[in-house]
Amino acid sequence: MTDSAASRCIRVRAYRDGIRDAGRTFRLAPGADLDAALRRAALAAVPKVEGWTIRVFAVERTAAGERIAAVLDHLARRAMGGPDLAAALAATLDGARAVLVVGARDARRVEAVRAALTG
């Protein structure tokens, strides 16, 4: 797979009581909006529960070799646990872009992820 093809392919992982991979790679058409597809894929993997706070974190690599998906994966793993939090990560195969969606009953849990991301 070429680098340009890897930048048009998306993998999705969901975090709740455990970690679930979507089990397949989604390839986008050449004219498709990559950022919107990443957001939609991540949002689709998080349950919509009334009263929960949901936040979307979109990150783009700024230098070759940055592992943004791995950082977001680590944040989601650290935050997960219990029925009151759900997260999903959608990332391109080349690792250039990723979107993490975090939803929780307690807004402080979502803000803790935001604080960890912004450092």
N, C-alpha and C positions, 0 to 999 in steps of 0.2 A: 504494500500500500504506500503510495506517495505521500509526502507531507501535506500536499493540498487536499488529498482525499481524507487524510486523518483529521484535518481541521474542519471537515464537513460531516463528521461522524460523531454521534453522541452516545455516551453510556450513562445510565441512571442507577443510583443506589438509594435505598430508603433505610432510615434508621428509626426504630421505635423500641420495642422490647429486644429486638435483635437487628441484624443487618441483612438486608435483602437486595441482591442485584437484580436488575430487570431481566438479566439472562440473555440479552441480545443487544446488538449495536443498531442504532437508528441512523440511517444515511439520509442526509438532506439533499434536496434538489439544488442545482446550482444557483437558482434565483431566490431561494428561501432565506428568510431573515434569521441568521444564526442566533443572535441574542434573544429574540422572541422565542425561538424554538427551545433554547436552553431554559428560559424562565417557565414556559408552558410545561415542559417535561418535569421539572422539579416541582412545580406547583401541583401537577396532577398526582404526584406520589405522596403528597401530604394531605391527610384528611381535613376537611373543612368542618370545624366544630364551632358552634355558636359560643361566643364569649372568649375564644382563644385569641391570642396575639400572634400574628404571622408577620415575619420579616423576611425580605429577599435580599441576599448578598450576592452581587455580581462582581466577579474579579477577572481581570485580564492580565496575562503575563506581560511584564515590561522588559524582560531580558531573557535571552536564551538560557535554558537550564533551570529556570525557576519552577518549582513544583507546587503550583497553586492548588491543584486538586488534592494533593496529599495533605496540605495544610488544612483545607476545608474538611477533608475526611477526618482528620485528627480532632478538629473542633466538634464535629458532629458526634463522633464516638465518645468524646469526653462529656458532652452534654446529655447524651441519651440515657434512657433508663426510666422506667415507669410509664404508666398509661397517660400521663399528663404532658408529654412532650413527643413531638414527631419532627423529623427532619428528612430532607431529600437533597441529594447532590446530583447535578447533571453537569457533565464535563465533556469537552471535545477529546478525542483520542490523542491528539498531539499535545494536550495539556495547556493550550494557549488561553482557553477561556473556561470558566466554570461558574455555576450558580448554585448557591446553597440556600435552601428555604428552611426556616426553623419556625415551628408553631408550638405554642405551649399555653396551658391554662393560666399559668403565672407569668406575667410579662417580665418579671425579674430574670427568669431563666433565659428568655430570648435576649434580654439586654446583656446578660453575662456572656453570651456567645459574641454579641457585637463588641463588647469591651475587650474580649480576648483577641478578636480579629483586628481591631484598631490599635491594640497594643498599649 
